Amino acid sequence: MHKKVDLSELSPADTMLTPAYGGRAVNEPVPKYEMPAGELPPETVYNLIHDELMLDGNSRLNLATFVTTWMEPQAAKLMAETFDKNMIDKDEYPQTAEIELRCVNILSRLWNAPKQATATGCSTIGSSEAAMLGGMALKWKWRDRRKAQGKPHDKPNMVMGINVQVCWEKFCRYWEIEPRFVPMEGDRYCLNAEEALKLVDENTIGVVVIMGSTFDGRYENVKEVNDALEKLNADTGWEVPIHVDGASGGMVAPFLQPDLEWDFRLPLVKSINTSGHKFGLVYPGVGWIIWRDQAELPDDLVFHCNYLGGDLPNFALNFSRPGNQVVAQYYNFLRLGQEGYRQIHEASREVAMFLSGEIAKIGPFELISDGSDIPVFAFAVKPRNNFSVFDISDKMRERGWLLPAYTFPKNRDDLAVLRAVCKEGFTRDMANMLLIDLRRAVEHFQSQPEHTAKVSGSNFHH
Ligand SMILES: *Cc1c(COP(=O)(O)O)cnc(C)c1O
C-alpha cells in the first residue's frame, strides 16, 4: 500500500529527479511524485530508472525470497516474445491456452491425481490467488452440503497452523471465515493431526496443511492429518477435506521425496496450490491450483463469458493477466523434465544442508530446521549471547547479504530466527562466502563485550 506523498513536507530537491544522463535533453529536473508535463527521450528515462533500481538489493544475495531470481536466457527470450499475450484471451491466443492446459495436466499427474477422476485446475498470479480459489471452493462445497442437510451455514471456520502464510489469514478475513489456528508449542512449530482435530467441527470447511512452512521450511504431515480426519469423518458423518498449501513443496516433493504421500494419493486432499515462481523456477508471478476432480469445484464459481469470442470457463480473481509466465513455466517443464528439476533441487538441498551444518558448528547458533525438506532452514542465536538474530541480519546486510530475521508467532514469540532460502544460483561457493561473513559477524560482536543484543528490528513480512 502506498500513500499520497505530502509534497509540502519535502524539500523541493526531494521531489525531483536529477538525471545524470540528461545532457542537453533534460535541462529541468523531473518531478518524482507528479506526472511530468512533457515528454522525455527514451534513453534518458531508461538510464534514470535503471540507475535508481541499482539501489534494490542484489537478488542473487537475497536469501530472504523464495522467488526465482534467475532463468535461462532462452526462457527470458520466450517471455519477452510473449509479453503481449493476455492469459484471459484464450480464444485469441489458443496456443497459450493450450500450454496452460498442458501445464495443468503435467501438475495433476505429478501430484498423482486419481486415474478415474477428472482433475481440473488453472494458472493464477501466485499461490495467494490460488489459495483464494481453493478456499472458496471449500467454502462453497461445505455450504452446499449444509444446505442439503437443512443445517445452518452461517459460521464457517477453517483449521490451520499458526505458521500459515499470510494469504490464508487474508482468505479468512476477506471471505468471512473464522480462522482456527493450531498454536506452536515447545519445539513443535507447525500443525499436527492431534491438535488440528481438536479444532475441527461440523462447520469446518477444510484443514490447510503446508508443504514447506514459511517459518522454517519444514513439511507438515499431510498423511497423518488425512488418516485422522478419515476416522473423524467416519465417526461423525462430516466430510472435512484437506487443502495442501504446496507453495514451495508442491514443486519440490515430487522430485526429492517421491515416496512421501502428501498429494492426491491421500483421499481427503481435494486441492493443492503451488507457486510456479518459487521452486517451479519461473520469474514472478505464476501460481497453480489443481482440484483432484472437477466435482470439487462448484459450477457456480466458474464464469462463462462470451465477449472475447467463444465460451470459455474461467475461475480467477483477475481478468487480464500476463500469459508469458505460463509460457515460461512450460519452458521449464519441457527443458528440465523430472530429472532436471530433481538435480537442481537436490543441488540446492545439498547447499542448504552444508550451510546449516556449518552454521551449527560456529557455536552460538542453534538450528530450528536443517533444509532437508525444502532447501530452506531457520536458525536462532542461543541465549546468553551479546548479540541477536537482528544484529546478525544487520551486520550481514553490510556485506550485501539479505538474511531476514523475525520472531515466531504466539506461544513461541520468544523465539527469533534467521532464515536462509537456498535457491538455484546460490552455489556452494557462495555458501562458503556467506559462512566467512557470518563467522566474521559473530567475532565482531564477541569482540565488543559492551554490545547488547538488539531485541527487534525486523521489517520482514512473511
Ligand atoms: C509464498 C507462499 C505463499 C504465497 O505465495 P505467493 O505465490 O507469493 O502468492 C503461500 N503459502 C506458502 C506456504 C508460501 O510459502
The ligand as a MOL file (V3000), in Angstrom:
LIG
                    3D

  0  0  0     0  0            999 V3000
M  V30 BEGIN CTAB
M  V30 COUNTS 15 15 0 0 0
M  V30 BEGIN ATOM
M  V30 1 C 4.9640 -17.9610 -0.6720 0
M  V30 2 C 3.8820 -18.7000 -0.0040 0
M  V30 3 C 2.5490 -18.3580 -0.2160 0
M  V30 4 C 2.1460 -17.1860 -1.0840 0
M  V30 5 O 2.5550 -17.4260 -2.3850 0
M  V30 6 P 2.6710 -16.2680 -3.4950 0
M  V30 7 O 2.9750 -17.0710 -4.7120 0
M  V30 8 O 3.7990 -15.4080 -3.0630 0
M  V30 9 O 1.3770 -15.5490 -3.5710 0
M  V30 10 C 1.5730 -19.1290 0.3690 0
M  V30 11 N 1.8970 -20.1660 1.1620 0
M  V30 12 C 3.1760 -20.5230 1.4190 0
M  V30 13 C 3.4550 -21.7050 2.2910 0
M  V30 14 C 4.2110 -19.7940 0.8350 0
M  V30 15 O 5.4810 -20.1610 1.0730 0
M  V30 END ATOM
M  V30 BEGIN BOND
M  V30 1 1 1 2
M  V30 2 1 2 3
M  V30 3 2 2 14
M  V30 4 1 3 4
M  V30 5 2 3 10
M  V30 6 1 4 5
M  V30 7 1 5 6
M  V30 8 2 6 7
M  V30 9 1 6 8
M  V30 10 1 6 9
M  V30 11 1 10 11
M  V30 12 2 11 12
M  V30 13 1 12 13
M  V30 14 1 12 14
M  V30 15 1 14 15
M  V30 END BOND
M  V30 END CTAB
M  END
